[in-house]
Amino acid sequence: MRERLVDSVDVHLRADVEVGAYVSGGVDSSLVAALARELRPSHRFQAFNGRFMLGEAFDESRYAQALADERGMVLHETDIGEGDFVENIAKVIYHLDQPVAGPGSFPQYMVSRTVRDHIKVVLGGQGGDEIFGGYARYLLAYFEQCIKGALDGTMESGKFIVTYESIIPNLRTLQNYKPLIQEFWAEGIFDERDKRYFRLINRSNTFGNVIDWGLFKGTSSFDDFRAIYWGENVGKESYFDSMTHFDFKTLLPALLQVEDRMSMAHGIESRVPLLDHALVELAATIPADIKFQNGELKRLLRHTFADNLPKVILERKDKMGFPVPLQLWMRQGGRTREFILDTFSSKRARSRFYLAPGFDIEKMMSKESMFSRNIWAFLSLELWQQQFHDRHAELRASVV
């Protein structure tokens, strides 16, 4: 594993211009940046981090700074505020060319703008979560299965690569995921594994009656999900392998599309060393009980490269991705709230064909939990409608 990853980073450093790295403060991006720095010790190495100045829940820059200090990197921090969101979110949707499920594209757009002012090629850590098992939802899914196995006395059946005793010390990782846990266990607890994982990733569970669900009669996204989840090349005994396989085949390509478009919006080339084919092929042969032993997320990377990363990054249990404080800004009643209300102020916006009669964006905002993505989903979709569909005649005329 060490040899493959070092070789991949070395290849991705080849360029006629200076190469830097995104550093979020997590294991993946920090490891890529650390190895790049080791491979080019005589060169100045620039790293880039984004943060929201709203407390530790939205600011992981202290971990990026720890890496930069230990490895002698120049760290550029991008402070992202509410005004940046209001002024740039329409540009984000324009460059994406389509609505997307998560708001992480926005801070990535802002950090890439900072990168543009310094270098032209940047390394990232995309792919580590899917290949090596880094998502907190894997832990949550296994926690439920461990409880079920303990109750049924089936812990030795081969379906469990961790025990409920061993998984407990790792549950602190779920500290910031209480809303997800509450929704996940609201119904269907202890159901079949495929149904449970589908519930974990299916965000439409929380949309309620704001969608005209009659449009979807005769279709089943669950059937499409199962066809990939139970892929022929995936062992049927391992929950971990099925989950990571589905994410690698479907969710990762969506993340890479965002990575590419947000960097290229500013003329930046983003490279992803963790997705080198030789590394991916090796990782695919490693048994789940090694990659996810005792329920430790990204265990293989943490143990293989324990001497390459600061202890504070290796041992952290609170990685949150890149959460956007959209709900916090809405509750403050400032520019974000006004922007969202203005976006949905027209009759056309409130009566899209996919919305149920009586759609009320203010009511939705009042019910939004801190880390829910519902408002983002509808805002992203509406901005896309306005920029592309509502202007289709104008855009078509400009092409002709």
N, C-alpha and C positions, 0 to 999 in steps of 0.2 A: 504494500500500500504506500509506504513512504517513497519507494523508488518511482512508482507510477506518478504520484502527485508532484514530486519534485521535477520530474521530466516534463510534465505537462506545464507547470508554471514557467519553467525555463523556455519552453517553446513559445508560450504566450507572451513572453517578454521581448521577443524578437520584433524590432521595429526600427525605423529610421528616425523616430522621434522619441521623446521622453515618455515613459510609461509609469503611471501611478496606480492607485487602487481606492475603491470605496471601502470604508471600514465602518460597519454599523455598531461594532462592539460585541458581536456574536462570534461564535467559533469559526464559521465558514469564511467570512470575509477577512477576519483577523488572521486566520491561518494562511490564506492566499497572500495577503500583504506581507506577513512575516517571512514566508518562504521567498517571496520576490526580493525582499530586502537582503536576505542572506545570500541570494544568488548574484546580486549586484551591489556588494558592500561599498564599492568605491564611488558609486553614483548617489546623487541626492535623490531621495525618494519622497514623493508627495502623496499624502493620503487625504481622503475627503469624507466628512461626516455631516449629517444633518440633524438638527434638533429643534424641538418646540420648547420655548422658555416658559413652561407651565409645570415645573416640578419633575421628579424622577420618573413618573409614569409615562412621560412623553420626552424624556431626555436621557439617552444612553451614552452621551459623549464622554462621560468619565471613563468608560471602558475603552473607548477609542483612544483617549488621551493616555491611558496606561500603556497601551500597545505602542503608541508613538514615542513615549518617553523611554520605554525599555529598548526599542529598536532604532532609535535615532531617526525618526521620520518627521517630516514637516506636515503637521496636521492643519487642514483648512476646515473650519467649522462654519456651516451655513445655518444661521438663525432664521427660522421660518415662523412667520406670524399670520394673524388672521387676515391682514390686508393682502398678503401674498396669495392666500387662497382665493379671495374675491376677485383679485386682478388677473389671476392666471388659470383658474380652473377651466374656463372655456377653451383656452389655448391647449390645455392638457388633452381634453376630449377631442379637439381638432386633430392633434398630432396622433392620437391613438386610432382615429378613424372609426371607432366603434365604442359603445359603452362597455365598461369593465366592472367586474364584481366587487373589487376592493379599492379603497382610496389610496393605496400605497403608491400609485402612479404619480400623485401630486408631489409628495416630498422628493421622490426620485427625480422629477422634472426640475425641482428647485436646486437640488444638489448637483445635477448635471450642468446646470447653468453656471455654477461656481467652477466646476471642472473645466469648462470651456475657457475660462479666463486664465488658465494655467497650463494645461496640457491637452493633448488630443486623443490619447489612448489610455483606457482605464480598465483595471481588472476588477472583477466582482466575484461574489461567493454563491451565485445562483446554482441550485442543483443539490447542495449538500443536504438539505432537509429531506428531499425525496429519496436520495440514494442511500443516505446513512441513517435516516430516521430521526428527524429533528423536531417534528411538529408535536405540540402538546396534545393534540387530539389523539395521537397514537397511544399516549399514556392513559388518557381518559377512557378510550375504547378498551384497552387491556385491563384497566382497573375494574370495569364492569364485568368483563369476562372472568377475571380472577374471583370476584365475589360469587358469580354464578357457578363457577367450577368448585369453589369451596362448599357452597350450599348443596350442590348435586353430587359431590364426591367424585368429580371427573377430572381433577387436576392432573392426573397421570395419563390422560387419554392421548396425549401427543399434540393437542391443540394449544397447549399453554407453554410458552417458553419462559415465563416468569411465574413466580408464586405471589400470592397476596402478601406474604410476609416480606418478600424482597422488594416489592413495588412501593410499599408504604414510604420508605425514606425519600423516594423521588417525587412524591405527590406535592411537594412544595412548589414544583413547577406550575401547578394548576392554580396557584394562589390568585392570579389575576384573571382567571377564566370562570369565575363563579356564574356570570350570566349564561355562558355557554353550557355549563354543567346543569344549571337549572332547566334550560330548554331541552337539553339532551335527555334528561331523565323525566321529563314531563309525561311521556307516554312511551309504550313499547319496550320498557326495560326488560332485559334478559331475552329479547327476541333473537332471531337468527343473525349471525354476524354481518351478512351483507345488508340486511335491513337497518341494522344499527349504524353501520358506517355511513350508509346513504343519509341517514338522519343527521349525522354529524356534519356532513359537507353540504347538505341541502338547505341553503339559507331561506328559501321561499316558505319554510315552515312558519316563519314569523310575520309574513306579509298580511295574514288575516284576510279580511274581505275587501281589500282595496284593489284587488285584481279581478278582472272578469274571467273567472276560472272556466267558464263555459267554452272559451276559445280553445281549451286544451283537451276537450273530450276526444277520446279515441287515441290519444298519445300517451306514452309512458316513458319518462326519462329514467325511471327505475330499471326498465328493461334494458335500455342502452347502458346504464351503469353496470348492471350485472354481467353483461357480455364482456366487459373489460375487466371487471373485478375478479371474475372467475376465469381469467385467461388460461389458455391451454398450456402456456409455458410457466404457469405459477403453481406452486405446490398448494394443494387444498387444505393442508393441515395448519399452515401458518397464517394467522390473522395479520401479522406484521407484513409478510410478503404481499398479501393481497392488497392491503392498504397502500403501501409504497408503490406497488405496481400501478394501481389506478392513478395515483397522484403523478407519477412519472409520465404516464401516457396522456393525461388530460390537463391537469392543473399546471404542471411545469411548462408546457408549451405556451400557455396563456401568460405566465410570468415572464417568459423569455421574450414574448412579443412586446410586453410593456417595457422590459429592459432595453430592447433594441430601439423602440420608438421614442422613449424619453431621452435616451442618449443622443440619437440622431437628430432630434429636434434642435439640438444645440451643436450639431456637427461633431459629436464625440463618438469614437469607436469603443464599444464595451465588449470585453472578452471574458469568457467564463471557463477558467482552467479546470474546475471540478467536473465539467461535462466532457472532458476529453474521452474519446471512445475507449481507449485502453483502460482507463481508470473505471469507467462505467461498467465495462465488461468484467473486470475483476470483481468489483463490488457485487455484481449480480450473482456471482458464484459463492459468495460468503454466506453461510447459514444465518438465519434470523437470530438464533440463540447466541450468536457471537455479536451481531450488530446491536441487539436490543437486550442483552443480558441484564437481568434484574430490573428491567424497565428503565435503564439509563439511556436517555436520549443522546444520539450521536456518540455512543460509547466507543466505537472503533476509532473515530477521529481523535477523540479526547485522549485515549490511551496511546495511540500510535505517535501522536505529536505532542505529548505532554511537556516535552522540553522546548517546544517552539513558541509557546504562548504564555502570557502572564497568568499567574495563578488565579487572579481575580476574574479572568475570563473563563478559564477552565472550570472553575467551581461555581459559576453563577447559575442560579435556578430561576431567574426572572426575565429571560429573554422574551420580548413581546413583538418581534418583527419591527414594523415601523408604524405604530398606531398614530392616527390623525385625530386631533382633538375636536372633531366636527361637532359632536354633541355638546361639548363644553362651550364652544363659541356660540352655538345656538341658544343655550340657556342664559348666556350673558346678555342676550337681547341686542347685540351690536350689529356690525356690518354683515356677518354671515347670515343671521336670521333674516335681515332685510333682503339680502341677495337671493336667498331661497324663495322667500315670498314673492319677490319680483319675478323670479324665473317662472313661477307657477301662477302668475297673476292673470294671464290671458285665458279667455274661454277655451281656446284651442288646446292650451297646455293642460287644463283641467278636464278635458273631455277626449283624451287620446283613446283610441279604440280598445286598448288593453286595460283601461282603468274601469273599475266598477262605478256605477252611478253614485254620486254623492262623495266622490273622492275629495278628501280634506287634508291638505298638506299641514295645516296648523295643528290639527288633531294628531297627525302622525308624529310631528315634532314633540308634542307634549308627552307622548308615550315612549319615545325613543330611549333605550337604555344607553349607558355610557359607551359601550363598545359594539353596539348594534350597527349594522351596515344598511339598514332599510332606507334611510333618508338619502344616503350616498347613492344607492342603487337607482332610486327614482330620479334623483338630480342628474346623475350621469346619463341616464336614458333620455331625460327631457332635453338636456343641453345638446345631445347628439341629434335628437329629432329637430331641434331648432336650427342647428348649423348645416344639416345635410338634407333632411326630408322637406322641411318647410321652405328651403331655398332651392329645391331641385330644378325648378324652371329657370331660375337665374343661373345656376351652375351649368345646366345643360346648354344654355344659350352662349355662355362664355367659352365653352369647349368648341361649339360649332363655329 
